[in-house]
Amino acid sequence: MTPEVSVIIPTYNRRPMLLEAIDSVLAQTVTAFELIVIDDGSTDDTPEHLSRLGRTIRVERIEHRGPAAARNRGVAIARAPLIAFLDSDDLWSPTKLERQLAFMHANPNCAISQTNEIWVRNGRRVNPGLRHLKRAGDIFIDSLRTCLISMSATIMRTELFRSSGGLDEGMDAAEDYDLWLRILIDHEVGLLDEPLVTRRGGRPDQTSATTPAIDRFRILALAKLLADDRLSESRRTTVIEVLGEKCRIYAGGLVRRGRVDDARLYEWVANEAWRWRKSTTPGIGCAIESMRSMLRGIPHEC
């Protein structure tokens, strides 16, 4: 029987928390799902423990390439019309899938939705700032400055993920921010206003702690948006404004750290972006390729 939803957990060297995340999925009050765990080349004892879980879980091990590649692989082998992601350090409440599937059935035109969540940092519950509060509907503009969709809280049509091109595997961070913005150009987001996910943070192995200057990835995501001809004139104008703001802030930080040559690219983008009112403007492609080169540590020129 084809499952209603494919649950995808990417993991890398997080065996204890991963097993807790898996248990939270297996404890769901509905069973119409398949669970796919993508082991992103773990070097701890994750493979050994996954091998003991039996055939109820589909496990695939890939070469270590980061969470974007792991999630993309999970979707590639998913069999259900809906997909739900769960980070290996987060947890679901037992009714998460039941409540969210009911929401999607009741709203057949909704292609992506999320639930609310509980935030835990270093073992203690914390309240998210006002700018992080989730909302329903057209949240494209609000999401430019703050990512308002959480991977572990999301359920979406599998075809939507695939048609969007999936996650950008060249981005070591903010790949979710990049994906959501591309999706939000055409889609509103549904919200089940119940805290059905526990989001656990504050650990040294998280991307926010291991990847410096995450805004450089957000800047790339914004530049990529300007190459998309689906943007309306008003949205393009707002993207240009936010891109300019982030570039100036990041360039200033580079200058303070003595990286004057690197800062020049972002200063140039901040000064030129107002000219990029059409997706075909040559400077956009040049900026994107230069940013990608910098992320790989390759000299850039634009």
C-alpha positions in Angstrom: 0.0 0.0 0.0 1.3 3.5 -0.9 1.8 5.6 2.2 0.1 8.9 2.6 3.3 10.7 3.7 7.0 10.0 3.5 8.9 11.1 6.6 12.5 12.0 5.9 15.2 12.3 8.5 18.7 13.3 7.4 21.5 12.7 10.0 25.2 13.0 10.5 26.9 11.9 13.7 23.9 12.4 16.0 23.1 8.8 17.0 21.6 9.5 20.5 19.3 12.3 19.3 18.5 10.6 16.1 17.2 7.5 17.9 14.9 9.8 20.0 13.7 11.5 16.8 13.0 8.1 15.2 11.1 7.0 18.3 8.9 10.2 18.1 7.9 9.2 14.5 7.2 5.6 15.4 5.0 6.8 18.3 2.7 8.7 15.9 -1.1 8.0 16.2 -1.3 7.3 12.5 0.6 4.6 10.6 0.0 5.7 7.0 3.6 6.8 6.6 7.0 5.5 5.5 10.1 6.5 7.4 13.2 7.2 5.5 16.5 7.9 7.3 19.4 9.2 5.1 22.7 8.7 6.9 25.0 11.4 5.5 28.2 9.5 5.9 28.2 9.3 9.7 31.5 8.4 11.3 30.2 7.5 14.7 28.1 4.4 15.6 25.0 5.7 13.8 25.2 3.0 11.0 25.5 0.2 13.5 22.4 1.3 15.5 20.4 2.0 12.3 21.1 -1.6 11.1 19.2 -2.9 14.2 16.0 -1.1 13.6 14.5 -3.6 11.2 12.5 -3.3 8.0 10.0 -0.8 9.3 12.5 2.0 8.5 14.2 2.6 5.2 17.8 3.5 5.7 20.2 4.7 3.0 23.8 5.7 3.6 25.4 8.3 1.2 28.7 10.0 1.0 28.9 13.0 3.3 27.7 16.0 1.3 25.5 17.9 3.8 21.8 18.1 4.8 20.7 19.5 1.4 22.0 16.5 -0.4 20.6 14.1 2.2 17.1 15.6 2.1 17.1 15.6 -1.7 18.0 11.9 -1.7 15.2 11.2 0.7 12.7 12.9 -1.6 14.1 11.1 -4.6 13.2 7.7 -3.1 10.0 8.8 -1.4 6.8 7.0 -2.5 4.1 9.1 -0.9 2.3 12.2 -2.4 3.2 14.2 0.7 6.6 14.6 2.4 7.4 15.7 6.0 10.9 16.5 7.2 12.3 15.9 10.7 15.7 17.2 11.7 17.6 14.5 13.6 17.8 16.7 16.7 14.1 17.5 16.9 11.0 15.7 18.1 7.4 15.3 17.1 4.4 15.1 19.4 2.5 11.9 18.9 -0.4 13.5 17.1 1.7 15.6 14.8 1.1 13.6 11.6 -2.6 12.9 12.4 -3.4 16.6 13.0 -1.4 17.8 10.0 -2.7 15.2 7.6 -6.2 16.2 8.6 -5.4 19.8 7.9 -4.1 18.9 4.5 -7.2 16.8 3.7 -9.4 19.7 4.8 -7.5 22.1 2.7 -6.9 20.3 -0.6 -5.6 23.4 -2.4 -2.9 23.9 0.2 0.5 22.7 -1.1 2.6 23.4 2.0 1.7 23.8 5.7 3.4 23.8 9.1 2.6 23.5 12.7 3.7 25.6 15.6 6.6 24.4 17.8 8.2 24.5 21.2 11.7 25.8 21.4 14.2 24.2 23.8 17.7 25.6 24.1 20.3 23.8 26.2 17.6 21.7 27.8 15.4 24.7 28.8 12.3 25.9 27.1 12.6 29.4 25.6 10.2 31.7 23.9 10.9 32.7 20.3 11.2 36.4 19.5 8.2 38.1 17.9 9.9 38.2 14.5 9.9 34.3 14.5 6.2 33.9 15.2 4.6 31.8 12.5 1.7 33.0 10.4 -0.4 31.7 7.6 -1.0 33.0 4.1 1.3 35.0 1.8 4.5 35.4 3.9 7.0 35.9 1.1 7.9 39.5 2.1 8.1 38.8 5.8 10.3 35.7 5.1 13.0 37.8 3.3 14.5 39.0 6.6 13.6 36.1 8.8 13.1 32.5 7.8 9.5 31.7 9.0 9.2 28.1 8.0 10.8 25.3 10.0 11.9 22.0 8.4 10.6 19.8 11.2 7.2 21.5 11.2 6.5 21.3 7.5 4.4 19.0 5.4 4.2 19.6 1.6 3.1 18.0 -1.7 6.0 15.9 -2.9 5.5 17.2 -6.4 5.9 20.8 -5.2 9.4 20.0 -3.7 10.5 18.2 -6.9 9.2 20.8 -9.3 10.9 23.6 -7.2 14.3 22.0 -8.0 14.8 20.8 -4.4 17.4 22.1 -2.0 20.6 23.8 -3.4 23.4 21.4 -2.6 26.0 24.1 -3.1 24.8 25.9 0.0 26.2 24.7 3.4 23.7 26.8 5.3 20.4 28.7 4.7 19.5 26.1 2.1 16.0 25.9 3.7 15.6 29.7 3.5 16.5 29.5 -0.2 14.0 26.8 -0.8 11.1 28.4 1.1 11.6 31.7 -0.7 11.5 30.0 -4.1 8.3 28.2 -3.1 6.7 31.3 -1.5 6.8 33.2 -4.8 3.7 31.1 -5.9 2.3 29.5 -2.8 0.7 30.6 0.5 1.5 28.6 3.6 -1.1 26.9 5.8 -0.6 26.9 9.6 -1.9 24.5 12.1 -1.5 26.7 15.2 -0.6 23.9 17.6 2.9 23.3 19.1 3.4 19.8 17.7 7.2 19.9 17.2 10.0 20.3 19.8 12.9 22.2 18.3 16.1 21.6 20.2 18.9 24.0 19.9 22.0 25.4 21.5 24.4 22.6 20.7 27.9 23.0 19.2 27.2 20.7 16.2 24.4 22.8 14.7 24.9 24.7 11.5 24.5 28.0 13.3 27.5 27.1 15.4 29.7 25.4 12.8 29.2 27.6 9.8 30.5 31.2 10.1 28.7 34.2 8.5 25.5 32.4 7.5 24.2 35.7 6.0 26.5 35.1 3.0 24.3 32.1 2.1 21.2 34.2 2.5 22.6 36.9 0.3 23.2 34.2 -2.4 19.6 33.1 -2.0 18.3 36.6 -2.5 20.5 37.1 -5.6 19.1 33.9 -7.0 15.6 35.2 -6.5 16.4 38.2 -8.8 17.2 35.7 -11.5 13.7 34.3 -11.3 11.2 35.9 -13.7 8.2 34.9 -11.5 8.8 37.9 -9.2 6.3 40.8 -9.4 7.7 44.3 -9.7 6.8 45.1 -6.1 8.4 41.9 -4.8 11.5 42.4 -6.9 11.9 45.9 -5.4 11.7 44.6 -1.9 14.1 41.8 -2.6 16.6 44.4 -4.0 16.2 46.4 -0.8 16.8 43.5 1.5 19.7 42.3 -0.6 21.3 45.7 -0.5 20.9 45.9 3.3 22.5 42.4 3.9 25.3 43.1 1.5 26.3 46.3 3.2 26.3 44.8 6.6 28.3 41.8 5.5 30.8 43.9 3.5 31.3 46.1 6.6 32.1 43.0 8.6 34.6 41.8 6.0 36.4 45.1 6.0 36.7 45.1 9.8 38.3 41.7 9.6 40.8 42.9 7.0 39.2 41.1 4.0 38.9 44.1 1.9 39.1 42.3 -1.5 36.2 40.0 -0.5 34.2 43.0 0.7 34.4 44.6 -2.8 32.0 42.0 -4.3 29.3 42.7 -1.7 29.8 46.4 -1.9 29.4 46.2 -5.7 26.2 44.2 -5.4 24.8 46.6 -2.8 25.5 49.5 -5.2 24.3 47.8 -8.4 21.3 45.8 -7.2 18.9 48.7 -7.7 19.6 48.4 -11.5 18.4 44.7 -11.4 14.8 45.3 -12.1 14.7 42.6 -14.8 15.6 38.9 -14.3 17.7 39.0 -17.5 20.1 41.7 -16.3 23.6 40.3 -16.9 25.0 41.5 -13.6 22.7 39.2 -11.6 24.2 36.0 -13.1 27.7 37.4 -12.6 27.0 38.2 -8.9 25.6 34.7 -8.3 28.6 32.9 -9.9 31.0 35.1 -8.0 29.3 34.4 -4.7 29.3 30.7 -5.4 33.0 30.9 -6.2 33.7 32.7 -2.9 31.8 30.0 -1.0 34.2 27.4 -2.5 37.3 29.5 -1.7 37.9 30.3 -5.4 39.0 33.7 -6.6 36.0 35.7 -8.0 35.7 38.5 -10.5 32.6 40.5 -11.4 
